[in-house]
Amino acid sequence: MDIDNLPVYGGQFVIPAIADIDADGNMDYFIGDISGRLSYYKGHVFENGVPHFEFITSTFEDIQIVWQPGRHGANAVEFYDLDNDDDLDLIWGDFYQPGLFYLENYGVSTNPDFEDSLMVTDFPQNTDFETRGHNIARIEDFDGDGDGDLVVGVLSGAYGTEYLNNLYYFQNTGTAESWDFEMVTSRLLPGLDFISGSHPALTQHCNNGANEIWVGTELNPENPAWLGNLLFFIQDESSWETAFDSDGTNWFNNIGSNIAPAFFNMYGDDGEELFIGEFNGTLYKIDQYQDYPFFCIFGDPDPDFLNIDLSGRSTPSFGDIDQDGDDDLALGDKDGVIHIYWNQGNADSVIFDSISNLSIDIGDNASPCVLNNSHILAGNEDGELYEITYLDSEELVAELRTDIPYIGRNLAPAALYWAGQSEPDLIFGTQAGGLQYFRYDSTYVGIEGNTLPSIFEVSRPYPNPFNNQFSFLITIKKNQWFDIQLYDIIGRNIQHIFKGELSTGKRNFSVKTDLPTGIYLLKIQTAKQSHVRKILHLK
């Protein structure tokens, strides 16, 4: 907050820094802008646990960094006493700079003096450090030897996107007074990284008792057509090992991108068939026909399973949704609809409906996972996670799960059941291309049955982004008093849209507004439930 208790400006596409530039014991705040300048907010004492800053200048030390003549962009700043002379020096990353800038502080601890004309343009020197641009530096003594080491995150700027080698670690092999940075790794936090759009599925399809993770991906830049990959990992006692080389080879050529795998035993035998959804909305069935010691061999993909052709991004999952003893098919699509295809046969003789007569909309790019208790976990493009229940009234009800933090866009859940465990651990894929693991904690004490049935649903506002007008649809299941407001990103009420009672049914709202460009929050609230939707206004 500033000294008038208003939020401090956070900038656009820039990374700020906190540092005590004047050695008065209070942390100061610095934020760049796309013109290459740096704003300075002087720190004051905390009030009620909140830091307060006083705006001093938008041209700190008259710094203006323009790289490649006529070009300047988003920046990321860091202060650290690199030469151990008791004043803070400045390290600067820029959208158009594949390395880093270094500006030495020629002043003293209480009175800084920077000259941008004297800056080093290839920091750290003698390392050949170049990335896609827009690098963010942080310096800490990671190895405990008394001097600062350098970590650089690659946000990706003017020279493309770096999907894998994007977290560099440089060890300072010099001293606190005279640094000598040597690059140790460009992947400081190693792990599974499938570049984009990871979608996991779990199975034991070879019946060897080991859990397997199959991961579909959105794309592979090594493939001439940028088709998606299908990768396979098998559990080896307490660890996971890849069962074959993850070298970019697409197991099933020409299926497409946005690969979403699932497994289901179609024939009541000892193995499971592989099903693959993909970008165009088709669902492929691939029969298993031969067991190998480590994995199974599959036949050719059949694109005509149930003649399914959705709007796009088909994402399958199988499970007993209606609790009648056989597994049904839940299939998400790019518009956020989860379609249910009932199994009219039984566990030994599977007969799926060719047409879905039940569905629910949870937002774009719906990705379902049917649990053992017949509920459906489903992620969407916004990174929201819903739990969907099939009711005796033959309808689906969705509740937003708030116990899982936001971990990324295009959330794709998979459930992992360990022996003797009734509740699953969860593995999530996201747009970022990795996998994230959440372990179920049986010691957690909560209130059983504390979720309430949804009494209304809100569509995504459209268009989004919008220009002066947007619309949204409310589906009302019970007569309720509604309060609908529009807020800015810092919580100020901007516009009152509606207050009053609405009856059961569908109600469409079209909102005209003349607002500055920015992010706004649409809040729809009743006495027992509320929804918030983020919208972007562009003029």
Buried (B, 14 or more C-beta within 10 A) or exposed (E): BBEEEEEBBEBEBBBBBBBBBBBEEBBBBBBBBBEBBBBBBBBBEEEEEEBBBBBEEEEBBEBEBBBEEEEBBBBBBBBBBBBBBEBBBBBBBBBBBBBBBBBBBEBEBEEBEBEBEEBBEBBBBEBEBEBBBBBBBBBEEBEEEEBBBBBBBBBBBBBEBBBEEBBBBBBBEEEBEEBBBBBBEBEBEEEBBBBBBBBBBBBBBBEEEBBBBBBBBBBBEEBEEEBBBBBBBBBEEEEBEEBEEBEEBBBBEEBBBBBBBBBBBBEEEEBBBBBBBBBBBBBBBBBBEEBEEEBBEBEEBEBEBBEBEBEBBBBBBBBBBBEBEBBBBBBBBBBBBBBBBBBEEEEEEBEBBEEBEBBBBBBBBBBBBBBEEBBBBBBBBBBBBBBBBBEEEEEBBBBEBEEBEEBBBBBBBBBBBEEEEEBBBBBBBBBBBBBBEBEBEEEEEEEEEEBEEBBBBBBBBEEBEBEEEBBBBBBBBEEBEBBBBBBBEEEEEBBEBBEEEBEEEEBEBEBEBEBEEBEBBBBBBBEEBEBEBEBBBEE
